[in-house]
Amino acid sequence: MRRIFLCIFCLILLAVAPGFAGEPPRRIVSLAPSLTELACALGLEKNLVGVTTFCDRPSSIKGKPTVGGPANPSLEAVLNLKPDVVLVDEEGIGSKLAKRLQKLGIRTVTFHGSRLDKLAPAVRQLGTDLGVQQPANQLASRIEQSLKALKTAAPVKTMFVIWPDPLVAAGPGSMLDDAMKLSGMTNIASDARSGYPRLSLEAVITRNPQLIIAGQGEKLAGPMKRMLGHLNSLDTVKQGRVCMVSDALYRPGPRIPEGIAELRHCLELTRKGQRP
């Protein structure tokens, strides 16, 4: 009799536990800008009760309670929001914080999509974890289609500038590097020891990129202009083969197809001999 009672009790717990019955969690805290974008893209914006200070997309999340930055979220602030689930990234402090939250009885979901080839499967898994499988499958399919659309031709030596002063470029092991390779670009920083290496101006001149791409669009316009002034001996700079793109590829989220389309556009113009 006691065993039967325990079995029934466990079944009741499973039925009412948030996130385990196929229903989306009612109270979600996101600890990464990319995860905030993903949650909103999956139709869970109303369920978000807390985000980081760096979460700025979509603009409609403005005014949501914040729990600190992605690198230093406040555990107390997270707990005060009484979340059903906390979304954490596999990079940074996500795994450490997840363990602390789990010890306190808070359910966490870790997103394993920091590389481009893992993004679509990770989105599908997120849909399973949050009870929104259909929109997650649709988004994952859109990401996969954007990757399949990439055409490979003669590789173009490219530098992707993350920050111009000091000069930080996309390096190996980063999602930006993944996107560059799939787009038909050869990353001039592919031999670096980190995903975000510093490069000297001399090294850039020696490696002589055929295309320079800078993320964050107009935010880097001033610093980029100064950096390009120091690289004006390069044919790439003389001929204006410098392409400004958005920050879409900086976050493993729903805007990845948009970011890939931007790379393709830059590359196609360069191959045609036109200014991006």
C-alpha positions in Angstrom: 0.0 0.0 0.0 2.8 2.4 0.9 4.5 1.7 -2.5 1.3 2.5 -4.3 0.9 5.7 -2.4 4.5 6.8 -3.2 4.0 6.0 -6.9 0.8 8.1 -7.0 2.5 10.9 -5.1 5.4 10.9 -7.6 3.0 11.0 -10.6 1.3 14.0 -9.1 4.6 15.8 -8.6 5.5 15.1 -12.3 2.2 16.4 -13.4 2.4 19.7 -11.6 6.2 20.3 -11.8 6.8 23.4 -14.1 8.5 22.5 -17.4 8.0 18.7 -17.1 4.4 18.4 -18.3 4.8 19.9 -21.8 3.6 23.3 -20.6 6.0 26.3 -20.8 7.4 27.5 -17.5 5.4 30.5 -16.2 8.4 32.4 -14.8 11.7 32.3 -16.7 14.9 34.2 -16.0 17.5 34.5 -18.8 21.1 35.0 -18.0 22.4 35.7 -21.6 21.3 38.1 -24.3 21.2 35.3 -26.9 18.9 33.2 -24.7 16.6 36.2 -24.1 16.3 36.6 -27.9 15.6 32.9 -28.3 13.0 32.8 -25.6 11.2 35.7 -27.3 11.5 34.1 -30.7 9.9 31.0 -29.3 6.9 33.0 -28.0 7.9 33.2 -24.3 8.4 36.9 -23.9 5.5 37.2 -21.5 7.0 34.4 -19.4 10.3 36.2 -19.0 10.4 37.7 -15.5 14.2 38.6 -15.5 17.0 39.3 -17.9 20.6 40.7 -17.8 21.5 44.3 -18.2 23.0 43.4 -21.6 19.7 42.0 -23.0 18.6 44.6 -25.5 16.7 42.6 -28.1 13.9 42.6 -28.9 13.3 46.2 -27.9 10.0 45.2 -26.3 11.8 43.6 -23.3 12.8 47.1 -22.1 11.6 47.5 -18.6 12.0 43.8 -17.6 13.6 43.3 -14.2 17.4 42.8 -14.5 19.6 40.5 -12.4 23.0 42.0 -13.4 25.4 41.4 -16.3 26.0 38.0 -18.0 29.4 37.8 -16.3 28.2 38.8 -12.8 24.5 38.0 -12.3 23.2 38.5 -8.8 22.1 35.2 -7.3 19.9 37.0 -4.8 18.2 39.0 -7.6 17.5 35.7 -9.5 16.1 34.0 -6.4 13.9 37.1 -5.6 12.2 36.6 -9.0 11.1 33.1 -7.9 11.7 31.5 -11.3 10.4 28.2 -12.5 13.5 27.9 -14.7 16.7 29.8 -15.3 18.3 29.8 -18.8 22.1 29.7 -18.8 24.7 29.6 -21.5 27.3 26.8 -21.7 30.1 29.5 -21.9 31.2 31.9 -19.2 29.9 31.3 -15.6 26.7 29.6 -16.7 27.7 26.1 -15.6 29.0 27.2 -12.2 25.9 29.3 -11.5 23.6 26.4 -12.7 25.1 24.1 -10.1 24.5 26.7 -7.3 20.9 27.2 -8.4 20.2 23.5 -8.7 21.5 23.0 -5.1 18.9 25.6 -4.1 16.1 23.7 -5.9 15.9 25.9 -8.9 15.6 24.2 -12.3 18.1 25.3 -14.9 18.4 24.8 -18.6 21.9 25.1 -20.2 22.0 26.0 -23.8 24.7 24.1 -25.8 24.7 26.1 -29.0 27.9 28.2 -29.0 29.1 26.6 -32.3 27.2 27.1 -35.6 26.9 23.3 -36.3 25.3 22.8 -32.9 22.9 25.7 -33.0 19.9 24.1 -34.7 20.0 20.9 -32.5 20.4 23.2 -29.4 17.3 25.2 -30.4 15.3 22.0 -30.8 16.4 20.8 -27.4 15.5 24.2 -25.9 12.1 23.8 -27.4 11.8 20.4 -25.7 13.0 21.8 -22.3 10.6 24.8 -22.4 7.5 23.0 -23.8 7.5 25.0 -27.1 8.6 22.3 -29.6 6.8 23.6 -32.7 8.2 27.1 -32.8 11.6 25.7 -31.9 11.5 23.2 -34.8 10.5 26.0 -37.1 13.4 28.3 -36.0 15.9 25.4 -36.2 14.8 24.6 -39.7 15.2 28.2 -40.7 18.8 28.2 -39.3 19.6 24.9 -41.1 18.2 26.3 -44.4 20.3 29.4 -44.1 23.4 27.3 -43.6 22.6 25.1 -46.6 22.2 28.2 -48.8 25.8 29.1 -48.3 27.8 28.7 -51.5 31.4 27.7 -51.6 33.7 29.1 -54.2 37.2 30.3 -54.3 38.0 31.3 -50.7 38.4 35.0 -49.9 40.9 36.0 -47.2 38.9 37.8 -44.6 39.4 39.6 -41.3 36.3 40.0 -39.1 36.9 42.9 -36.7 35.2 42.6 -33.4 36.8 45.7 -31.9 39.2 48.0 -33.8 41.2 49.6 -30.9 42.9 47.5 -29.6 42.3 45.4 -32.7 40.4 42.2 -31.7 39.4 39.8 -34.5 37.3 36.6 -34.8 39.6 33.6 -34.2 39.3 29.8 -34.3 36.6 28.0 -32.3 34.2 30.9 -32.4 30.8 31.1 -34.0 32.0 33.9 -36.2 34.8 31.7 -37.5 32.3 28.9 -38.2 30.2 31.3 -40.2 33.2 32.7 -42.1 34.3 29.2 -43.2 30.8 28.1 -44.3 30.5 31.3 -46.3 33.6 30.6 -48.2 36.0 32.9 -46.3 39.5 32.1 -45.1 40.0 33.7 -41.7 43.4 35.4 -41.5 43.4 34.8 -37.8 42.7 31.0 -38.1 46.0 30.2 -36.5 45.4 32.2 -33.4 45.3 30.6 -29.9 42.0 32.0 -28.9 38.6 32.7 -30.4 39.1 36.4 -30.0 42.8 37.2 -30.6 44.4 40.6 -30.6 46.1 41.4 -33.9 48.8 44.0 -34.5 48.4 46.3 -37.5 51.7 44.8 -38.9 50.2 41.3 -38.7 47.2 42.5 -40.7 49.3 44.1 -43.3 51.4 41.0 -43.7 48.4 38.7 -44.0 46.8 41.1 -46.5 43.1 40.3 -46.2 41.0 40.6 -49.4 37.9 41.6 -47.3 37.5 43.3 -43.9 34.2 42.9 -42.0 33.3 44.8 -38.9 30.4 43.9 -36.6 28.0 46.2 -34.7 27.5 48.4 -37.7 27.4 52.1 -36.9 28.6 51.6 -33.4 32.2 51.1 -34.7 32.1 53.7 -37.5 34.5 56.1 -35.8 37.0 53.6 -34.4 37.0 51.7 -37.7 37.8 54.8 -39.7 40.8 55.4 -37.5 42.0 51.8 -37.8 41.6 51.8 -41.5 43.7 54.9 -41.7 46.6 52.9 -40.3 45.9 50.2 -42.9 45.7 52.4 -45.9 48.6 50.7 -47.6 46.3 47.6 -48.2 44.6 47.3 -51.5 41.5 46.1 -49.6 41.3 49.5 -47.9 42.2 51.5 -51.0 39.4 49.7 -53.0 36.9 50.0 -50.2 36.4 46.3 -49.6 35.2 46.9 -46.0 31.8 45.7 -45.0 29.9 46.8 -41.9 27.4 44.3 -40.6 25.2 44.0 -37.5 25.8 42.1 -34.3 23.5 39.3 -35.5 26.3 36.7 -35.5 27.5 37.7 -32.0 24.7 35.9 -30.4 23.7 32.2 -31.0 20.0 33.0 -31.5 17.2 33.7 -33.9 19.0 36.4 -35.9 21.8 34.0 -37.1 20.1 33.6 -40.5 20.1 37.4 -40.8 23.8 37.5 -39.9 24.7 34.8 -42.4 22.8 36.6 -45.2 24.9 39.7 -44.4 28.1 37.8 -44.8 26.9 36.3 -48.1 26.1 39.8 -49.3 29.5 41.1 -48.4 31.2 38.2 -50.1 29.2 38.3 -53.3 29.9 42.0 -53.8 33.6 41.4 -53.1 33.8 38.6 -55.7 32.1 40.8 -58.2 34.7 43.5 -57.6 32.1 45.9 -56.1 32.3 47.8 -52.9 30.3 46.2 -50.1 
